[in-house]
């Protein structure tokens, strides 16, 4: 789930990156911010759903599993952003301020 969501977001951000000529680092940071904000909203909704008394224990476990998967998605997105930044620093690429 996390990898598929990350690649779908990467594909969407890549379109904007080409249109607006973003650097690779900027595109990945924007992607990480979008993933973080979107995941926060979904996690908040899932948490409220899990807190309802009408959901069973199995449904609560499934919701918590999805919340954990979204946490992994956030971690993967920021890992990609930092990895790209470290690679550019090591290679000595210049980026406009």
MIPAKOL-513302 format. One record per residue: x, y, z of N, C-alpha, C, CB in turn; residue in one letter. Coordinates in nm, 4 decimals, decimal comma. Glycine has a CB too. Layout:
# MIPAKOL-513302
<pt n_x="X" n_y="Y" n_z="Z" ca_x="X" ca_y="Y" ca_z="Z" c_x="X" c_y="Y" c_z="Z" cb_x="X" cb_y="Y" cb_z="Z" aa="a"/>
...
END
This chain:
# MIPAKOL-513302
<pt n_x="0,0816" n_y="-0,1195" n_z="0,0000" ca_x="0,0000" ca_y="0,0000" ca_z="0,0000" c_x="0,0864" c_y="0,1264" c_z="0,0000" cb_x="-0,0931" cb_y="-0,0005" cb_z="0,1203" aa="x"/>
<pt n_x="0,1853" n_y="0,1296" n_z="0,0889" ca_x="0,2684" ca_y="0,2496" ca_z="0,1009" c_x="0,3483" c_y="0,2751" c_z="-0,0263" cb_x="0,3629" cb_y="0,2368" cb_z="0,2199" aa="x"/>
<pt n_x="0,4072" n_y="0,1704" n_z="-0,0827" ca_x="0,4874" ca_y="0,1890" ca_z="-0,2041" c_x="0,4008" c_y="0,2336" c_z="-0,3211" cb_x="0,5609" cb_y="0,0596" cb_z="-0,2400" aa="x"/>
<pt n_x="0,2848" n_y="0,1737" n_z="-0,3365" ca_x="0,1949" ca_y="0,2120" ca_z="-0,4460" c_x="0,1510" c_y="0,3577" c_z="-0,4321" cb_x="0,0715" cb_y="0,1196" cb_z="-0,4493" aa="x"/>
<pt n_x="0,1177" n_y="0,3983" n_z="-0,3109" ca_x="0,0772" ca_y="0,5367" ca_z="-0,2871" c_x="0,1924" c_y="0,6329" c_z="-0,3121" cb_x="0,0254" cb_y="0,5532" cb_z="-0,1443" aa="x"/>
<pt n_x="0,3113" n_y="0,5944" n_z="-0,2702" ca_x="0,4280" ca_y="0,6796" ca_z="-0,2908" c_x="0,4577" c_y="0,6966" c_z="-0,4392" cb_x="0,5499" cb_y="0,6215" cb_z="-0,2192" aa="x"/>
<pt n_x="0,4510" n_y="0,5889" n_z="-0,5148" ca_x="0,4781" ca_y="0,5980" ca_z="-0,6586" c_x="0,3693" c_y="0,6770" c_z="-0,7309" cb_x="0,4899" cb_y="0,4578" cb_z="-0,7194" aa="x"/>
<pt n_x="0,2451" n_y="0,6649" n_z="-0,6872" ca_x="0,1374" ca_y="0,7429" ca_z="-0,7479" c_x="0,1574" c_y="0,8922" c_z="-0,7217" cb_x="0,0006" cb_y="0,6970" cb_z="-0,6937" aa="x"/>
<pt n_x="0,1964" n_y="0,9273" n_z="-0,6005" ca_x="0,2231" ca_y="1,0674" ca_z="-0,5674" c_x="0,3448" c_y="1,1185" c_z="-0,6438" cb_x="0,2445" cb_y="1,0840" cb_z="-0,4160" aa="x"/>
<pt n_x="0,4469" n_y="1,0349" n_z="-0,6562" ca_x="0,5670" ca_y="1,0725" ca_z="-0,7314" c_x="0,5317" c_y="1,1017" c_z="-0,8761" cb_x="0,6733" cb_y="0,9612" cb_z="-0,7240" aa="x"/>
<pt n_x="0,4459" n_y="1,0205" n_z="-0,9338" ca_x="0,4034" ca_y="1,0396" ca_z="-1,0713" c_x="0,3301" c_y="1,1732" c_z="-1,0866" cb_x="0,3136" cb_y="0,9232" cb_z="-1,1161" aa="x"/>
<pt n_x="0,2410" n_y="1,2038" n_z="-0,9930" ca_x="0,1670" ca_y="1,3290" ca_z="-0,9987" c_x="0,2562" c_y="1,4510" c_z="-0,9819" cb_x="0,0604" cb_y="1,3299" cb_z="-0,8933" aa="x"/>
<pt n_x="0,3489" n_y="1,4450" n_z="-0,8876" ca_x="0,4397" ca_y="1,5574" ca_z="-0,8639" c_x="0,5370" c_y="1,5726" c_z="-0,9809" cb_x="0,5173" cb_y="1,5376" cb_z="-0,7314" aa="x"/>
<pt n_x="0,5743" n_y="1,4626" n_z="-1,0438" ca_x="0,6679" ca_y="1,4674" ca_z="-1,1561" c_x="0,6109" c_y="1,5509" c_z="-1,2714" cb_x="0,7003" cb_y="1,3247" cb_z="-1,2046" aa="x"/>
<pt n_x="0,4811" n_y="1,5444" n_z="-1,2912" ca_x="0,4170" ca_y="1,6247" ca_z="-1,3956" c_x="0,4362" c_y="1,7735" c_z="-1,3672" cb_x="0,2664" cb_y="1,5909" cb_z="-1,4058" aa="x"/>
<pt n_x="0,4110" n_y="1,8147" n_z="-1,2421" ca_x="0,4304" ca_y="1,9547" ca_z="-1,2050" c_x="0,5777" c_y="1,9931" c_z="-1,2084" cb_x="0,3729" cb_y="1,9812" cb_z="-1,0663" aa="x"/>
<pt n_x="0,6650" n_y="1,9008" n_z="-1,1713" ca_x="0,8087" ca_y="1,9293" ca_z="-1,1718" c_x="0,8574" c_y="1,9601" c_z="-1,3127" cb_x="0,8875" cb_y="1,8110" cb_z="-1,1135" aa="x"/>
<pt n_x="0,8061" n_y="1,8899" n_z="-1,4112" ca_x="0,8457" ca_y="1,9176" ca_z="-1,5494" c_x="0,7868" c_y="2,0487" c_z="-1,5995" cb_x="0,8026" cb_y="1,8035" cb_z="-1,6407" aa="x"/>
<pt n_x="0,6627" n_y="2,0764" n_z="-1,5632" ca_x="0,5989" ca_y="2,2004" ca_z="-1,6086" c_x="0,6697" c_y="2,3223" c_z="-1,5518" cb_x="0,4510" cb_y="2,2025" cb_z="-1,5687" aa="x"/>
<pt n_x="0,6975" n_y="2,3189" n_z="-1,4211" ca_x="0,7560" ca_y="2,4338" ca_z="-1,3534" c_x="0,9080" c_y="2,4255" c_z="-1,3396" cb_x="0,6946" cb_y="2,4483" cb_z="-1,2177" aa="x"/>
<pt n_x="0,9690" n_y="2,3250" n_z="-1,3978" ca_x="1,1153" ca_y="2,3059" ca_z="-1,3991" c_x="1,1741" c_y="2,3047" c_z="-1,2579" cb_x="1,1823" cb_y="2,4165" cb_z="-1,4816" aa="x"/>
<pt n_x="1,1136" n_y="2,2222" n_z="-1,1711" ca_x="1,1641" ca_y="2,2075" ca_z="-1,0358" c_x="1,2883" c_y="2,1200" c_z="-1,0357" cb_x="1,0567" cb_y="2,1486" cb_z="-0,9441" aa="x"/>
<pt n_x="1,3763" n_y="2,1439" n_z="-0,9396" ca_x="1,4899" ca_y="2,0547" ca_z="-0,9208" c_x="1,4393" c_y="1,9247" c_z="-0,8576" cb_x="1,6005" cb_y="2,1218" cb_z="-0,8319" aa="x"/>
<pt n_x="1,5211" n_y="1,8217" n_z="-0,8633" ca_x="1,4824" ca_y="1,6914" ca_z="-0,8093" c_x="1,4566" c_y="1,6987" c_z="-0,6590" cb_x="1,5906" cb_y="1,5878" cb_z="-0,8386" aa="x"/>
<pt n_x="1,5397" n_y="1,7725" n_z="-0,5887" ca_x="1,5221" ca_y="1,7844" ca_z="-0,4436" c_x="1,3903" c_y="1,8551" c_z="-0,4118" cb_x="1,6410" cb_y="1,8612" cb_z="-0,3801" aa="x"/>
<pt n_x="1,3637" n_y="1,9651" n_z="-0,4808" ca_x="1,2416" ca_y="2,0398" ca_z="-0,4543" c_x="1,1183" c_y="1,9535" c_z="-0,4810" cb_x="1,2372" cb_y="2,1670" cb_z="-0,5400" aa="x"/>
<pt n_x="1,1197" n_y="1,8783" n_z="-0,5898" ca_x="1,0066" ca_y="1,7915" ca_z="-0,6233" c_x="0,9843" c_y="1,6867" c_z="-0,5140" cb_x="1,0302" cb_y="1,7224" cb_z="-0,7592" aa="x"/>
<pt n_x="1,0915" n_y="1,6299" n_z="-0,4621" ca_x="1,0760" ca_y="1,5270" ca_z="-0,3592" c_x="1,0333" c_y="1,5857" c_z="-0,2249" cb_x="1,2059" cb_y="1,4503" cb_z="-0,3425" aa="x"/>
<pt n_x="1,0767" n_y="1,7071" n_z="-0,1937" ca_x="1,0322" ca_y="1,7722" ca_z="-0,0705" c_x="0,8840" c_y="1,8091" c_z="-0,0816" cb_x="1,1178" cb_y="1,8986" cb_z="-0,0411" aa="x"/>
<pt n_x="0,8428" n_y="1,8597" n_z="-0,1973" ca_x="0,7009" ca_y="1,8902" ca_z="-0,2176" c_x="0,6183" c_y="1,7629" c_z="-0,2067" cb_x="0,6780" cb_y="1,9576" cb_z="-0,3550" aa="x"/>
<pt n_x="0,6682" n_y="1,6544" n_z="-0,2657" ca_x="0,5982" ca_y="1,5268" ca_z="-0,2573" c_x="0,5853" c_y="1,4820" c_z="-0,1120" cb_x="0,6713" cb_y="1,4199" cb_z="-0,3396" aa="x"/>
<pt n_x="0,6924" n_y="1,4945" n_z="-0,0343" ca_x="0,6897" ca_y="1,4537" ca_z="0,1058" c_x="0,5914" c_y="1,5390" c_z="0,1861" cb_x="0,8301" cb_y="1,4633" cb_z="0,1667" aa="x"/>
<pt n_x="0,5849" n_y="1,6689" n_z="0,1552" ca_x="0,4897" ca_y="1,7550" ca_z="0,2264" c_x="0,3456" c_y="1,7194" c_z="0,1903" cb_x="0,5169" cb_y="1,9029" cb_z="0,1943" aa="x"/>
<pt n_x="0,3201" n_y="1,6906" n_z="0,0635" ca_x="0,1853" ca_y="1,6515" ca_z="0,0213" c_x="0,1454" c_y="1,5198" c_z="0,0866" cb_x="0,1776" cb_y="1,6394" cb_z="-0,1324" aa="x"/>
<pt n_x="0,2370" n_y="1,4239" n_z="0,0852" ca_x="0,2092" ca_y="1,2940" ca_z="0,1465" c_x="0,1841" c_y="1,3101" c_z="0,2959" cb_x="0,3257" cb_y="1,1963" cb_z="0,1222" aa="x"/>
<pt n_x="0,2644" n_y="1,3920" n_z="0,3624" ca_x="0,2482" ca_y="1,4126" ca_z="0,5067" c_x="0,1142" c_y="1,4776" c_z="0,5388" cb_x="0,3623" cb_y="1,4987" cb_z="0,5614" aa="x"/>
<pt n_x="0,0783" n_y="1,5819" n_z="0,4647" ca_x="-0,0476" ca_y="1,6516" ca_z="0,4908" c_x="-0,1678" c_y="1,5617" c_z="0,4596" cb_x="-0,0550" cb_y="1,7809" cb_z="0,4079" aa="x"/>
<pt n_x="-0,1627" n_y="1,4942" n_z="0,3464" ca_x="-0,2727" ca_y="1,4048" ca_z="0,3106" c_x="-0,2877" c_y="1,2901" c_z="0,4079" cb_x="-0,2524" cb_y="1,3505" cb_z="0,1720" aa="x"/>
<pt n_x="-0,1760" n_y="1,2334" n_z="0,4481" ca_x="-0,1803" ca_y="1,1232" ca_z="0,5439" c_x="-0,2324" c_y="1,1689" c_z="0,6789" cb_x="-0,0423" cb_y="1,0614" cb_z="0,5599" aa="x"/>
<pt n_x="-0,1954" n_y="1,2894" n_z="0,7194" ca_x="-0,2461" ca_y="1,3439" ca_z="0,8455" c_x="-0,3979" c_y="1,3517" c_z="0,8434" cb_x="-0,1864" cb_y="1,4828" cb_z="0,8722" aa="x"/>
<pt n_x="-0,4534" n_y="1,4004" n_z="0,7340" ca_x="-0,5990" ca_y="1,4114" ca_z="0,7233" c_x="-0,6661" c_y="1,2742" c_z="0,7262" cb_x="-0,6372" cb_y="1,4851" cb_z="0,5950" aa="x"/>
<pt n_x="-0,6087" n_y="1,1787" n_z="0,6523" ca_x="-0,6666" ca_y="1,0448" ca_z="0,6476" c_x="-0,6523" c_y="0,9755" c_z="0,7830" cb_x="-0,5997" cb_y="0,9609" cb_z="0,5371" aa="x"/>
<pt n_x="-0,5373" n_y="0,9896" n_z="0,8466" ca_x="-0,5163" ca_y="0,9283" ca_z="0,9787" c_x="-0,6137" c_y="0,9875" c_z="1,0805" cb_x="-0,3697" cb_y="0,9489" cb_z="1,0264" aa="x"/>
<pt n_x="-0,6367" n_y="1,1182" n_z="1,0744" ca_x="-0,7318" ca_y="1,1811" ca_z="1,1668" c_x="-0,8726" c_y="1,1251" c_z="1,1479" cb_x="-0,7329" cb_y="1,3335" cb_z="1,1468" aa="x"/>
<pt n_x="-0,9129" n_y="1,1084" n_z="1,0218" ca_x="-1,0447" ca_y="1,0526" ca_z="0,9939" c_x="-1,0537" c_y="0,9069" c_z="1,0390" cb_x="-1,0764" cb_y="1,0635" cb_z="0,8448" aa="x"/>
<pt n_x="-0,9499" n_y="0,8282" n_z="1,0098" ca_x="-0,9485" ca_y="0,6881" ca_z="1,0519" c_x="-0,9514" c_y="0,6750" c_z="1,2035" cb_x="-0,8256" cb_y="0,6175" cb_z="0,9963" aa="x"/>
<pt n_x="-0,8799" n_y="0,7637" n_z="1,2724" ca_x="-0,8763" ca_y="0,7573" ca_z="1,4180" c_x="-1,0143" c_y="0,7856" c_z="1,4769" cb_x="-0,7734" cb_y="0,8566" cb_z="1,4734" aa="x"/>
<pt n_x="-1,0839" n_y="0,8848" n_z="1,4214" ca_x="-1,2194" ca_y="0,9136" ca_z="1,4692" c_x="-1,3129" c_y="0,7964" c_z="1,4396" cb_x="-1,2734" cb_y="1,0428" cb_z="1,4040" aa="x"/>
<pt n_x="-1,2936" n_y="0,7332" n_z="1,3254" ca_x="-1,3746" ca_y="0,6174" ca_z="1,2906" c_x="-1,3483" c_y="0,5013" c_z="1,3869" cb_x="-1,3463" cb_y="0,5743" cb_z="1,1463" aa="x"/>
<pt n_x="-1,2218" n_y="0,4797" n_z="1,4206" ca_x="-1,1871" ca_y="0,3703" ca_z="1,5119" c_x="-1,2386" c_y="0,3969" c_z="1,6527" cb_x="-1,0357" cb_y="0,3497" cb_z="1,5150" aa="x"/>
<pt n_x="-1,2542" n_y="0,5236" n_z="1,6904" ca_x="-1,3027" ca_y="0,5579" ca_z="1,8240" c_x="-1,4532" c_y="0,5378" c_z="1,8408" cb_x="-1,2679" cb_y="0,7006" cb_z="1,8550" aa="x"/>
<pt n_x="-1,5222" n_y="0,5194" n_z="1,7305" ca_x="-1,6667" ca_y="0,4986" ca_z="1,7405" c_x="-1,6966" c_y="0,3657" c_z="1,8089" cb_x="-1,7321" cb_y="0,5027" cb_z="1,6009" aa="x"/>
<pt n_x="-1,8022" n_y="0,3648" n_z="1,8856" ca_x="-1,8421" ca_y="0,2424" ca_z="1,9561" c_x="-1,9048" c_y="0,1403" c_z="1,8625" cb_x="-1,9397" cb_y="0,2757" cb_z="2,0677" aa="x"/>
<pt n_x="-1,9477" n_y="0,1840" n_z="1,7452" ca_x="-2,0175" ca_y="0,0936" ca_z="1,6528" c_x="-1,9236" c_y="0,0042" c_z="1,5729" cb_x="-2,1018" cb_y="0,1737" cb_z="1,5576" aa="x"/>
<pt n_x="-1,7941" n_y="0,0336" n_z="1,5738" ca_x="-1,7000" ca_y="-0,0503" ca_z="1,4998" c_x="-1,6540" c_y="-0,1662" c_z="1,5872" cb_x="-1,5786" cb_y="0,0326" cb_z="1,4515" aa="x"/>
<pt n_x="-1,6384" n_y="-0,2805" n_z="1,5247" ca_x="-1,5957" ca_y="-0,3998" ca_z="1,5984" c_x="-1,4444" c_y="-0,3988" c_z="1,6185" cb_x="-1,6389" cb_y="-0,5280" cb_z="1,5239" aa="x"/>
<pt n_x="-1,3969" n_y="-0,4943" n_z="1,6950" ca_x="-1,2527" ca_y="-0,5045" ca_z="1,7215" c_x="-1,1762" c_y="-0,5358" c_z="1,5930" cb_x="-1,2247" cb_y="-0,6132" cb_z="1,8278" aa="x"/>
<pt n_x="-1,2348" n_y="-0,6178" n_z="1,5049" ca_x="-1,1677" ca_y="-0,6494" ca_z="1,3780" c_x="-1,1545" c_y="-0,5258" c_z="1,2897" cb_x="-1,2446" cb_y="-0,7589" cb_z="1,3030" aa="x"/>
<pt n_x="-1,2573" n_y="-0,4459" n_z="1,2870" ca_x="-1,2536" ca_y="-0,3223" ca_z="1,2072" c_x="-1,1509" c_y="-0,2265" c_z="1,2671" cb_x="-1,3948" cb_y="-0,2547" cb_z="1,2014" aa="x"/>
<pt n_x="-1,1467" n_y="-0,2177" n_z="1,3993" ca_x="-1,0477" ca_y="-0,1316" ca_z="1,4645" c_x="-0,9056" c_y="-0,1760" c_z="1,4322" cb_x="-1,0690" cb_y="-0,1313" cb_z="1,6159" aa="x"/>
<pt n_x="-0,8818" n_y="-0,3065" n_z="1,4323" ca_x="-0,7482" ca_y="-0,3569" ca_z="1,3966" c_x="-0,7145" c_y="-0,3244" c_z="1,2520" cb_x="-0,7397" cb_y="-0,5088" cb_z="1,4193" aa="x"/>
<pt n_x="-0,8105" n_y="-0,3373" n_z="1,1628" ca_x="-0,7872" ca_y="-0,3048" ca_z="1,0217" c_x="-0,7567" c_y="-0,1563" c_z="1,0043" cb_x="-0,9092" cb_y="-0,3439" cb_z="0,9364" aa="x"/>
<pt n_x="-0,8294" n_y="-0,0728" n_z="1,0762" ca_x="-0,8048" ca_y="0,0719" ca_z="1,0691" c_x="-0,6666" c_y="0,1049" c_z="1,1223" cb_x="-0,9118" cb_y="0,1496" cb_z="1,1482" aa="x"/>
<pt n_x="-0,6282" n_y="0,0437" n_z="1,2336" ca_x="-0,4945" ca_y="0,0689" ca_z="1,2895" c_x="-0,3849" c_y="0,0204" c_z="1,1950" cb_x="-0,4798" cb_y="0,0003" cb_z="1,4262" aa="x"/>
<pt n_x="-0,4094" n_y="-0,0884" n_z="1,1242" ca_x="-0,3120" ca_y="-0,1360" ca_z="1,0252" c_x="-0,2965" c_y="-0,0343" c_z="0,9131" cb_x="-0,3549" cb_y="-0,2725" cb_z="0,9676" aa="x"/>
<pt n_x="-0,4069" n_y="0,0227" n_z="0,8677" ca_x="-0,3988" ca_y="0,1262" ca_z="0,7639" c_x="-0,3273" c_y="0,2509" c_z="0,8151" cb_x="-0,5392" cb_y="0,1632" cb_z="0,7145" aa="x"/>
<pt n_x="-0,3487" n_y="0,2855" n_z="0,9397" ca_x="-0,2799" ca_y="0,4007" ca_z="0,9980" c_x="-0,1290" c_y="0,3751" c_z="1,0025" cb_x="-0,3341" cb_y="0,4304" cb_z="1,1401" aa="x"/>
<pt n_x="-0,0892" n_y="0,2540" n_z="1,0403" ca_x="0,0534" ca_y="0,2204" ca_z="1,0409" c_x="0,1120" c_y="0,2259" c_z="0,8998" cb_x="0,0751" cb_y="0,0808" cb_z="1,1014" aa="x"/>
<pt n_x="0,0351" n_y="0,1798" n_z="0,8012" ca_x="0,0820" ca_y="0,1845" ca_z="0,6626" c_x="0,1004" c_y="0,3289" c_z="0,6160" cb_x="-0,0167" cb_y="0,1112" cb_z="0,5701" aa="x"/>
<pt n_x="0,0118" n_y="0,4166" n_z="0,6572" ca_x="0,0278" ca_y="0,5578" ca_z="0,6222" c_x="0,1503" c_y="0,6181" c_z="0,6908" cb_x="-0,0982" cb_y="0,6367" cb_z="0,6604" aa="x"/>
<pt n_x="0,1794" n_y="0,5731" n_z="0,8120" ca_x="0,3025" ca_y="0,6184" ca_z="0,8790" c_x="0,4265" c_y="0,5749" c_z="0,8041" cb_x="0,3081" cb_y="0,5656" cb_z="1,0214" aa="x"/>
<pt n_x="0,4240" n_y="0,4534" n_z="0,7528" ca_x="0,5363" ca_y="0,4047" ca_z="0,6714" c_x="0,5471" c_y="0,4875" c_z="0,5441" cb_x="0,5189" cb_y="0,2542" cb_z="0,6368" aa="x"/>
<pt n_x="0,4336" n_y="0,5208" n_z="0,4847" ca_x="0,4324" ca_y="0,6039" ca_z="0,3642" c_x="0,4976" c_y="0,7394" c_z="0,3900" cb_x="0,2888" cb_y="0,6235" cb_z="0,3143" aa="x"/>
<pt n_x="0,4655" n_y="0,8010" n_z="0,5022" ca_x="0,5272" ca_y="0,9293" ca_z="0,5374" c_x="0,6780" c_y="0,9129" c_z="0,5520" cb_x="0,4663" cb_y="0,9853" cb_z="0,6682" aa="x"/>
<pt n_x="0,7196" n_y="0,8070" n_z="0,6193" ca_x="0,8631" ca_y="0,7824" ca_z="0,6377" c_x="0,9347" c_y="0,7603" c_z="0,5056" cb_x="0,8846" cb_y="0,6622" cb_z="0,7278" aa="x"/>
<pt n_x="0,8751" n_y="0,6821" n_z="0,4164" ca_x="0,9361" ca_y="0,6583" ca_z="0,2849" c_x="0,9489" c_y="0,7878" c_z="0,2052" cb_x="0,8535" cb_y="0,5564" cb_z="0,2054" aa="x"/>
<pt n_x="0,8464" n_y="0,8726" n_z="0,2097" ca_x="0,8509" ca_y="0,9956" ca_z="0,1307" c_x="0,9616" c_y="1,0888" c_z="0,1794" cb_x="0,7157" cb_y="1,0673" cb_z="0,1364" aa="x"/>
<pt n_x="0,9765" n_y="1,1022" n_z="0,3114" ca_x="1,0837" ca_y="1,1884" ca_z="0,3623" c_x="1,2210" c_y="1,1241" c_z="0,3425" cb_x="1,0612" cb_y="1,2190" cb_z="0,5111" aa="x"/>
<pt n_x="1,2267" n_y="0,9916" n_z="0,3464" ca_x="1,3547" ca_y="0,9245" ca_z="0,3200" c_x="1,4007" c_y="0,9528" c_z="0,1783" cb_x="1,3427" cb_y="0,7725" cb_z="0,3425" aa="x"/>
<pt n_x="1,3090" n_y="0,9511" n_z="0,0827" ca_x="1,3449" ca_y="0,9821" ca_z="-0,0556" c_x="1,3951" c_y="1,1258" c_z="-0,0689" cb_x="1,2247" cb_y="0,9596" cb_z="-0,1480" aa="x"/>
<pt n_x="1,3302" n_y="1,2182" n_z="-0,0001" ca_x="1,3713" ca_y="1,3583" ca_z="-0,0073" c_x="1,5114" c_y="1,3770" c_z="0,0502" cb_x="1,2711" cb_y="1,4474" cb_z="0,0675" aa="x"/>
<pt n_x="1,5372" n_y="1,3199" n_z="0,1678" ca_x="1,6685" ca_y="1,3356" ca_z="0,2292" c_x="1,7764" c_y="1,2603" c_z="0,1515" cb_x="1,6650" cb_y="1,2871" cb_z="0,3734" aa="x"/>
<pt n_x="1,7420" n_y="1,1458" n_z="0,0973" ca_x="1,8382" ca_y="1,0700" ca_z="0,0182" c_x="1,8803" c_y="1,1486" c_z="-0,1055" cb_x="1,7793" cb_y="0,9346" cb_z="-0,0226" aa="x"/>
<pt n_x="1,7856" n_y="1,2106" n_z="-0,1707" ca_x="1,8162" ca_y="1,2920" ca_z="-0,2880" c_x="1,9037" c_y="1,4112" c_z="-0,2498" cb_x="1,6867" cb_y="1,3405" cb_z="-0,3551" aa="x"/>
<pt n_x="1,8747" n_y="1,4732" n_z="-0,1362" ca_x="1,9558" ca_y="1,5858" ca_z="-0,0901" c_x="2,0982" c_y="1,5451" c_z="-0,0580" cb_x="1,8929" cb_y="1,6486" cb_z="0,0313" aa="x"/>
<pt n_x="2,1155" n_y="1,4324" n_z="0,0075" ca_x="2,2502" ca_y="1,3846" ca_z="0,0409" c_x="2,3281" c_y="1,3507" c_z="-0,0859" cb_x="2,2427" cb_y="1,2610" cb_z="0,1334" aa="x"/>
<pt n_x="2,2620" n_y="1,2878" n_z="-0,1826" ca_x="2,3299" ca_y="1,2554" ca_z="-0,3090" c_x="2,3784" c_y="1,3814" c_z="-0,3794" cb_x="2,2361" cb_y="1,1767" cb_z="-0,4019" aa="x"/>
<pt n_x="2,2944" n_y="1,4863" n_z="-0,3831" ca_x="2,3349" ca_y="1,6095" ca_z="-0,4487" c_x="2,4478" c_y="1,6791" c_z="-0,3734" cb_x="2,2162" cb_y="1,7028" cb_z="-0,4619" aa="x"/>
<pt n_x="2,4462" n_y="1,6736" n_z="-0,2413" ca_x="2,5548" ca_y="1,7350" ca_z="-0,1640" c_x="2,6852" c_y="1,6617" c_z="-0,1907" cb_x="2,5225" cb_y="1,7339" cb_z="-0,0126" aa="x"/>
<pt n_x="2,6812" n_y="1,5289" n_z="-0,1933" ca_x="2,8020" ca_y="1,4500" ca_z="-0,2157" c_x="2,8563" c_y="1,4745" c_z="-0,3560" cb_x="2,7734" cb_y="1,3003" cb_z="-0,1949" aa="x"/>
<pt n_x="2,7670" n_y="1,4889" n_z="-0,4538" ca_x="2,8100" ca_y="1,5100" ca_z="-0,5920" c_x="2,8473" c_y="1,6558" c_z="-0,6189" cb_x="2,7003" cb_y="1,4665" cb_z="-0,6880" aa="x"/>
<pt n_x="2,8171" n_y="1,7451" n_z="-0,5250" ca_x="2,8550" ca_y="1,8839" ca_z="-0,5376" c_x="2,7701" c_y="1,9635" c_z="-0,6331" cb_x="2,9939" cb_y="1,8924" cb_z="-0,5795" aa="x"/>
<pt n_x="2,6455" n_y="1,9255" n_z="-0,6525" ca_x="2,5570" ca_y="1,9996" ca_z="-0,7432" c_x="2,5179" c_y="2,1312" c_z="-0,6802" cb_x="2,4311" cb_y="1,9175" cb_z="-0,7778" aa="x"/>
<pt n_x="2,5092" n_y="2,2342" n_z="-0,7644" ca_x="2,4642" ca_y="2,3649" ca_z="-0,7185" c_x="2,3143" c_y="2,3763" c_z="-0,7399" cb_x="2,5390" cb_y="2,4786" cb_z="-0,7920" aa="x"/>
<pt n_x="2,2490" n_y="2,4383" n_z="-0,6437" ca_x="2,1063" ca_y="2,4630" ca_z="-0,6548" c_x="2,0816" c_y="2,6115" c_z="-0,6330" cb_x="2,0258" cb_y="2,3770" cb_z="-0,5531" aa="x"/>
<pt n_x="1,9942" n_y="2,6698" n_z="-0,7141" ca_x="1,9647" ca_y="2,8122" ca_z="-0,6935" c_x="1,8927" c_y="2,8339" c_z="-0,5608" cb_x="1,8793" cb_y="2,8672" cb_z="-0,8096" aa="x"/>
<pt n_x="1,9283" n_y="2,9411" n_z="-0,4928" ca_x="1,8669" ca_y="2,9704" ca_z="-0,3626" c_x="1,7322" c_y="3,0342" c_z="-0,3796" cb_x="1,9561" cb_y="3,0608" cb_z="-0,2796" aa="x"/>
END
